[in-house]
Amino acid sequence: MTRIHTLTALLLSALLLAACGFQLRGQYTFDFDRIELRGMEKTEMNRNMNLQMQIMGIAVNTADGAPLKLTLLKEKRDRSIVTFSASGRAREVRLTYDLDYQVTDKQGDFLIATTTLQQRRELTYSDDQILGKEMEEANLYTEMQRDIARQISARLAALKLSKRNDKS
């Protein structure tokens, strides 16, 4: 009897999710298969963006050129204290990561003008666990960079190059 109730609840949940328009994100589709990635060459953000493009099936920095160029302009990391303990020591820290980037076509026209993306994370802090908190902070910055790389991928997928090429 409980199995029937479980199955009914599962089917009802699936029906409600389908009725509200929910769907999984799925893969992005791009109007291009190659991209030129420039700027911040020896940084972790460049490596994350390169990896994200390759995961999506986009060839990066090929010898035969690319229809568009993604330029990573600058990154900024910030660390600010959000709350203090009664003894005046930092208890909670806010980490912020900003990335400026732009996307141009072969002719140098902006497809995405210079844009800043920002990610924030909160981190509880303890003087007793300094080494562990430093590693956690580094992992949070890496996570923020990966999130920004996914956001840029979504914006690149929204670009429709075939329509632009028809006008030229």
Secondary structure by P-SEA (a helix, b strand, c coil): caaaaaaaaaaaaaaaaaaaccccccbbbbcccbbbbbcccccaaaaaaaaaaaaacccccccccccbbbbbcbbbbbbbbccccccccccbbbbbbbbbbbbbcccccccccbbbbbbbbbbbbbcccaaaaaaaaaaaaaaaaaaaaaaaaaaaaaccaaaaaaac
